[in-house]
Amino acid sequence: MQAARSTTITKQQFKAFAAAWLGWAFDGLDGFMYGLVALPFVGELLGKAPGDPETKSKAAIIQAVFLVGWALGGAVFGRFGDKLGRTKTLNITILFYACFTGLAALSGSWQQLMVFRFLAALGIGGEWAAGAALVSETLHRKHRYLGGAILQSGYMAGMIMASVATSLIAQPRMVFLVGIIPAFATLWIRKAVPEPEEWSGAKEREATPPISALFTKAIFPTTMKVLIMSAITLCGAWTVLFFSSQLVQTHPDVKGLPKAEVKSMVSNLTITYTLWNIVGNFLSAFLTRYLGFRKGFAIMLIGALFVFTYGFAHQRSLEEFRVWVIAAAFFSLGVFGAFPLYFPALFPTLLRTTGAGFCYNMGRIITAIGTLYAGMLPEPRLGFLYVGFFYIIVIILAFTMPEVKHHEDEEPAPA
């Protein structure tokens, strides 16, 4: 089925890709907006200042719980994706996280906010695997490298939307009402996007393997490699996504500045590093296409190691930190441009969203623990520095990762 696909992108393939891209964009919107308003919103709920230690501690707890929910959602809805179908799961997860993101605006305490963020995270975590598998099974191999980078750019587009929303809406809690918008996309996806033929054909031929298949002798090495790669790179990614805004908000250079000006600084930095992140996604796609996944991953991860451990080794001016945050996003988030269509291809068809969803999202459990720890550090800069050293592990791991052939003149990826 895969080898016979036309190399021309059909209307149906475009619709499937657009649906997955929108799902990822809304992931970015609903997932990232909390990080931009965490300190002022949690401070409001506690009746304390944004820079108060309790405010920072509770904000970090909420983010950690969010990441745990994201991990559980990836595991649960990943299973749905293999049993019910990619498109159905995409619809369910988008509707799920849109509703609970909107409800976060009604939070009357930090505990309520934590619950709503946890529930929203369940849907966000499940959407990743469903969208990635949908595109992987729809696009011809010729388009997969570029397709992965474009798909990852959807998340970045959502982050930019979140940044614009937070800059335009004065009240932090009202920002979460914007998160309801993705629910309307499900109306179109349900009608326009069918299940991919590869999944439908496999579903007719065989039964869905149990989750325990991920731990069989044949698949377990891949499961562990993807899990470790996901966990550490996600730690680096969420260090940038969650703590870069706090780096600005708590920096000595902003003391005494109007809140509106500080808010504008955070928004501008976010949009800037997000755009550079997209450039990094395409560099990652280029490197893995022409050098292979092992060397491509290694180059991006070595860059992240240098930036995190040198750029944040000591206190710098706000302008210097701005440059290093952009560089951190370029490498640490850029490497994700190769993940969306790489991870699913490592697993059998009917274990694809289960495997990719489980490994990618269970890595967030480790990220959640790291977030809790980083939230207790005296300054956000140290979170960048300490996470940076873990890149040594994934640089070594990169050279053991399986190579997956996606070129149009090569054999199909394993299914």
N, C-alpha and C positions, 0 to 999 in steps of 0.2 A: 504493500500500500504506500509506504513512504517513498520508495524508490521511483514509483510511477508518477509522482506528483509533477505537475507542470511547473516550470521555473517562473512563469508569469504569475504575479499576484492577482488572484481573482477577486471579484466583488465580495464573495462570501468570506474569503480569507481576510480581506481588508476589514470587514465588519467584525470578525472574531478578534482581530488584532486591536481594533478600536475599542471594543468592549473591555478587553484586558487592560489596555492602556488607561481607559477611564477608571477602571477599578483601582489601578495602582495610583492614579492621580488623586482619587478620593481617599485612598489609604494615607497618602502624604498629607492631605488637607486635614483629615480627622485625627491622624496620629501625631502630627507635629504641632498643631496649634497649642496644645497644653504646655509644651516646653517654653513657648513664647510668653505665656501669661501665668505660668505656674506660681512664681513668687508673689506678684500682686494679688492674684485670685485667692491663693491659699492664705496669704496675709489678711485679706479681707474677711475670710471665713473664720480665722483665728482672732481677729481684732488686733493684729500685730503688724509691725513694719515688714516690708518685703525682705530686708536684710537680717531680720531677727533669726537667731539660730534655730528656734522652734519652727519658724516658717520654712526655712531651708530643709530642715529634717523631715517635716511632714510632706513637703513637696516631693522630696526624694522617695519617700515611702510610697506615695501615690504612683510615681513613675515606675517604681519597682513592681508594684502590684499590676500595673498596666502591662509591663513586659511579661509577667507570669501569665496573665490572661491571653496575651498575644501567643505565647508558646502553647498553651492549652488549646486555644482556638485553632492553631495550625495543625495540631495533632488530631483533634476531633473533626474539624471540617475537611482536613486532608483526607480522612477516611470517607467522608461523604462524597468527595470529588471522585474517588475511584468507584464507589458504589452507585451514586445517583447521577453522576455526570459532571463535566467541567462547568458547563453553562448554568445548570441549575444551582450548583454550589456557588458560583460567582454571584448570582442573583440573591441568594439567601444571605450570604455574608455581607454584601453591600448594604442590603436593607437593615441587617442586624446592627452594623456599626453606625449607620446614619441615625437611626432612631435613638440609640443610647448616647451618642455624642450630643445630639440636641437636648436630651434630658439633663445632661450635665449642667446646663444653664440654670436649672431649678435647684441646684444643690444648696442646702441650708447649713451644711457642715462639711468639714474636710473628709469625714468618713463617708458621707453620701457621694461626694465627688469621687472618692476612691472606688466606690461600688460601680458608679456609672462608667468610669474609665476602664474598669476591669471588664465589664460586659461589652463595651465597645471594642475592646482589644480582642475579644473572642472572634468577632467578625473580621477584624483587620488581619489577624493571623491566618484565618482560613482562606481569605481572598488571595493571598500571595501564591500559594501552591496551585489553586484552581486556575488563576490567570496565567501562570507560567506554563502549566501543562497544556492549557488550551492553545496557546501560541506555539508551543513546541510541537504539538500534533497537527497544527494547521499549516504553518509556513514550510515551504521547501527548504532543504538544507542550505541552499545557496544564500538565503536571506537571514539565517539564524544569528550570525555574529552581529550584524547590524541591528537585527530585530531585538536582540537582547539589550543592546544599549538604548535603543529608542524606548523599549518597554520600561527600563529603569528610569529613563528621563520623565516618565509619567509621575513617579513618586516625587521627583524634584519639582515638577510643575505644581503638584499639590502643595508642596512646601512653600512655594512662592505665593500661591493663593492664600495660604494661611498667614503669611507675612503681611500681605496686602490687607487682609481682613483685620488683623490685629492693629495695623497702623490706622485704619479708618474707623474702627469701632472703639469708642472710649472705654466702655465698661468691659472688663475682662470676661465676665460670665456671659455676656451677650455674644461674644465671639463664637461660642459653641453652637448657637442657633444656625450659623452658616453650615455646620456639619450635617444638617438635615438634607441639604441639596442633593447629595448622592442618591438618596432614595428614589428620586425621579428617574434616574438613569436605568433603573431596573425595569421600568415599563417598556423601554426600547429594547433592552438586551433580551428580554423574555420572548419578544416577537421576532427579532431580527437575526438572532444568533443560534443556530442549531448546535447539537453536540458534534464534536469532530468525528470523522469516519474511523480514525484509528482506534479511538476509545470504543465506539459502537461496535466495530468489528471484533475487537478483542473481547468485549462483553458477551457477544454471541457465541464465541468459540470456547470460552473458558470461564471458570468461576474466579471471583476476586480472591487473591491470596490473603491469608490472615495477617494481621499486623506482625505476628511472630516471625513471618518470613524475612523481615528486616534483619533478624538476628541469626539467620541460618548461615552455615559455613560459607556459602557462595556469595552472600550479600553483606554479611556483617562487616568485613573490612571497609567496604564502600560506605556503609552507614556511619561507621566511626570517623572516617576521614572527613565526610561531609559535615558531621556534627561538630567536630573540633574546628574545622575551617570556619563554619558558620558562627560558632560561639565567640571566637576571638575577634573575627572581623566585625561582628555585630557590637561587641564591646567598644571597639574603636569608633564605629559609626555613631553609636548613641552617645558616646562621650562628646563628639562634635555636635550632634543634634540637640542634646539636652543641656550641656554645660557651656556652650559658646555664648548663649544669651546671658547666663549668669556671670560669665567672665567679664562681660561689658557692664552689667548692672551693679556688680560689686567692686569694680576696679576703682582704685583711689582717684584716678583722673576724672571720674564723673561725679564725685562728691560736690554737692552744691548746685549741680546743673538741674534745670527744670525737668520734671518727669517726662514731659512730651518730647524733649530733646533726646533723653536717654532711650525712650521708646523708639524714636526714629533711628537712632544709631543701631539698635538691635535689629530692626526691620531691614535697614540698608545692608548690614553685614550678612544677614541671613540670605537675602536675595543675591548678593554678590557671590558668596561661597557656594550657593546652590547652582548658579550659572556655571561656575568653574567646576563644580561637581559633574555637571552634564558633560563638559569637555573631557573630564577624567573618565566618564563612562565610555565615551567613544574611543579614547586612547586604549582603554582596557580591551575593548572589542577588537581594535586594530592589532594590538600586541598578541592576543590569543589566536587571532585568525592567522597571522603570518609567522609567529614564533611557537605556537602551541600553547595550551593552557598552562602547563607547568612553568615555562619561562615567563609567560605573560603575567601570571599571578605573582611570581617571585619579584619581578621588576616593580609592580605596584606596591607590594607589601614592604619591600626594602625602602621605598620612598616614604611610606607611612612610618616605618620604624625610625628613620632619621628625623622626620618632622616632629613626631611626638616626643622623642627623647632629647633632641637638641633644642627645638623651638620653644619648649615649655620647661626647660631645665631651670630657669630662674625668672624672677619677676621682670617684666618688660613694660614699656609704655603701651598705652591702649592702641596706638597706631601700629606698633610692632606686632602686638598680639593679633590684630586684624589680619595682617599678612600671613601669620603662621596658622591661623584658623582656616583661612582660604586654602593654604597648602595642605593642611590636614584633611579637609574635605575632598580636595582634588585626588589624593591618593587613597585614603581610607574608605571613602564613599565611592570613588571612581571604580575600584575593583569590582563593585557590585554590578557593573555593566555587563560582566561576563557570567554572572551567576544564574539569572532567570532561566535561560535555556540550557545551561550546562548541568545543573543539579538534577532536574527531572530526567534528562537523558541517561543518567547513570543507573536508573531503576527500570524494571520491567513495566510495561504499559499499565497494567492493572494494579501496580504498586507505586505508581508514579507520584500522585499527589500525596499519598500516605508517606512515602519515603522522603520526598523533598520537603513536605510540610512538617513532618516529625523532626527531621534533622535541623532544618533551617530555624524552626521556631523553638525547639527545645534549647537551642543555643541561647535563646533569650532568657532562660532561667538563670544561666550563668551571668548574663548581662544584668539581670535584675539584682543579683547579689552584689555585682560590681557597682551598680548605681547606689545601692544602700550604703556601701562603704565610702564611695566617693562623696556622697551627700554629707558625711561626717567629717570630711577633710576641712582644714581651716580655709582653703582657697580652691576654686575650681581648677586652677592651673595644675595642681598636683594630680588631679584625676587624669588629665592628658598625659602627664609624665609617667605615671605608674602603669597605665594601660599600654603605653608604648612598648614596654619591654616584652609584653606577651607576643608581639609580632615576630619575635625571634622564633617562636614555636611554629607559627604558620608559614614562615619563610622556608623552614626545613621541610614542613609537611607538603608544601607546594610541589616539591620535586618528586613526590610519591603519588600525586593525584592522577587518576586515570585520564588518558587522552581520549577525547570524543571527536570523531571525524564528522564535520558538518559541510565540507565542501561538496559542490554539486557533482564533482567527478570522483568522489570517494564512495566507499561502501557506506550504507546507512548506519546511523547510530544504533547501538544495541537496544532491542526491545524485548 
